[in-house]
């Protein structure tokens, strides 16, 4: 590794650690304790967070608005929930080493809010043990996906990236319906009575 690359790596790590240290604790939080940030633990933490965000967002949208689409070319809200759930089955089936149990299902199939929330929960239940078992060592193990061989951790990175991408779209749909997305709601203190 060249001196330039080592310098860039040190700078990147410094920025990450400074950003983590700069996040203010909530008034109820105990003082921060030392913790070790490993690749696997942080990727798993990110996975857990996006699962929470997706489920809370799906629960916030009223059943009557699951067919809502901002423009004729966009997917309806319910189809976004189906898409992220079925994609999670697909990503995690590669981690499991078998076919997706939902391979025959399509995003476009009409489903109610209750069915879609159940599907999203089912996809998380399918993925959770596969994701939580990942370690720094297992993330670099190569696995085959058809003709491609890649590091196991790339699937978790793709799962997290895709979940966050879909959540970003979902958040816009919620905003257009006057609903505060769950991530924003958690950052904004609730108004006190009399204000």
C-alpha positions in Angstrom: 0.0 0.0 0.0 1.4 3.4 -1.0 2.0 6.2 1.5 -0.9 8.1 -0.1 -3.3 5.2 0.3 -2.2 4.6 4.0 -2.8 8.3 4.6 -6.3 8.2 3.0 -7.1 5.1 5.1 -6.0 6.8 8.3 -8.1 9.9 7.4 -11.2 7.8 6.6 -10.9 5.9 9.9 -10.4 9.2 11.8 -13.5 10.7 10.2 -15.6 7.6 11.1 -14.4 7.6 14.7 -14.9 11.4 15.0 -18.4 11.1 13.6 -19.3 8.4 16.0 -17.9 10.3 19.0 -19.7 13.5 17.9 -23.2 12.0 18.0 -24.8 13.6 21.0 -26.3 11.3 23.6 -29.9 11.8 24.6 -30.4 13.2 28.1 -31.6 9.8 29.3 -28.6 7.9 27.9 -25.9 6.7 30.2 -22.4 8.1 29.5 -20.8 6.3 26.5 -18.7 3.3 27.3 -15.8 2.0 25.2 -16.9 -0.2 22.4 -15.2 -2.0 19.6 -16.5 -1.3 16.1 -16.0 -4.4 14.0 -17.1 -4.8 10.4 -19.6 -7.5 11.3 -21.1 -5.9 14.3 -21.6 -2.6 12.5 -23.1 -4.2 9.4 -25.5 -6.3 11.7 -26.4 -3.1 13.6 -27.2 -1.4 10.3 -29.3 -4.4 9.2 -31.3 -4.3 12.5 -31.9 -0.6 12.2 -33.2 -0.8 8.6 -35.5 -3.7 9.5 -37.0 -1.5 12.3 -37.4 1.5 10.0 -39.0 -0.5 7.2 -41.5 -2.2 9.5 -42.4 1.0 11.4 -42.9 2.8 8.0 -45.1 0.0 6.7 -47.2 0.2 9.9 -47.6 4.0 9.7 -49.1 4.1 6.3 -52.9 3.7 6.5 -54.4 0.7 4.7 -56.3 2.9 2.4 -53.1 4.5 1.1 -51.3 1.3 0.2 -52.3 1.9 -3.4 -51.0 5.5 -3.3 -48.4 6.4 -6.0 -47.1 10.0 -6.4 -47.1 9.8 -10.2 -48.6 7.3 -12.6 -45.1 5.9 -13.5 -44.1 5.1 -9.9 -44.9 2.0 -7.9 -47.8 2.1 -5.4 -46.7 2.1 -1.7 -47.7 -1.5 -1.1 -45.6 -2.6 -4.0 -42.6 -1.0 -2.4 -43.2 -3.1 0.7 -43.6 -6.2 -1.3 -40.4 -5.4 -3.3 -38.2 -4.9 -0.2 -39.6 -8.1 1.5 -39.2 -10.3 -1.5 -35.8 -8.9 -2.2 -34.7 -9.7 1.3 -35.8 -13.3 0.8 -33.7 -13.3 -2.4 -30.5 -11.9 -0.8 -30.8 -14.1 2.3 -31.4 -17.3 0.2 -27.9 -16.8 -1.2 -26.6 -16.6 2.4 -28.5 -19.8 3.2 -27.2 -21.5 0.0 -30.6 -22.4 -1.4 -33.5 -21.0 -3.4 -35.7 -18.3 -2.1 -38.8 -19.6 -0.5 -40.7 -16.8 -2.2 -39.1 -17.1 -5.7 -42.4 -17.5 -7.4 -44.0 -14.4 -5.8 -44.1 -11.1 -7.7 -43.9 -7.5 -6.3 -47.0 -6.6 -8.4 -49.3 -9.1 -6.9 -52.1 -7.1 -5.1 -51.9 -7.6 -1.3 -53.5 -6.0 1.7 -51.6 -4.0 4.3 -51.9 -6.8 6.8 -50.5 -9.4 4.3 -47.7 -7.1 3.3 -46.7 -6.4 6.9 -46.7 -10.1 7.6 -44.6 -10.7 4.5 -42.1 -8.1 5.6 -41.9 -9.7 9.1 -41.5 -13.1 7.5 -38.6 -11.9 5.4 -36.9 -10.5 8.5 -37.5 -13.8 10.4 -35.9 -15.6 7.5 -32.9 -13.3 7.3 -32.3 -12.6 11.0 -30.5 -15.9 12.0 -28.4 -15.8 8.8 -27.3 -12.2 9.4 -26.8 -12.4 13.1 -24.5 -15.4 12.7 -22.1 -13.4 10.5 -18.6 -12.6 11.9 -15.7 -10.6 10.5 -14.2 -13.9 9.4 -17.3 -15.3 7.7 -17.9 -12.0 5.9 -14.9 -12.6 3.7 -15.7 -16.2 2.9 -16.5 -16.7 -0.7 -19.8 -18.1 -1.7 -21.3 -19.0 -5.1 -24.4 -17.4 -6.5 -24.8 -19.0 -9.9 -21.7 -18.3 -12.0 -20.5 -15.6 -9.6 -18.4 -16.1 -6.5 -18.2 -13.3 -4.0 -17.6 -12.5 -0.3 -20.5 -13.3 2.0 -20.4 -9.8 3.5 -21.2 -8.3 0.1 -24.7 -9.8 0.4 -25.2 -8.1 3.8 -23.9 -4.8 2.4 -26.3 -5.2 -0.6 -29.2 -6.1 1.8 -28.6 -3.0 3.9 -28.0 -0.7 0.9 -31.2 -1.9 -0.8 -33.2 -1.6 2.4 -32.1 1.9 2.9 -32.7 2.9 -0.7 -36.3 1.6 -0.5 -36.8 3.2 2.9 -35.8 6.6 1.4 -38.5 6.2 -1.2 -41.0 5.1 1.3 -40.2 8.1 3.5 -41.1 10.4 0.6 -44.5 8.6 0.1 -45.2 9.0 3.8 -44.3 12.7 3.7 -46.6 13.2 0.7 -49.4 11.8 2.9 -48.5 14.1 5.8 -46.9 11.3 7.9 -43.6 11.9 9.6 -41.2 9.0 8.7 -40.1 6.9 11.8 -36.5 7.9 11.6 -37.4 11.6 11.7 -40.0 11.0 14.5 -37.3 9.4 16.6 -34.9 12.4 16.2 -37.6 15.0 16.9 -38.7 15.5 20.5 -42.4 15.1 21.0 -44.2 18.4 21.7 -45.0 19.0 25.3 -48.6 19.8 26.3 -49.2 23.5 26.3 -46.8 24.3 23.5 
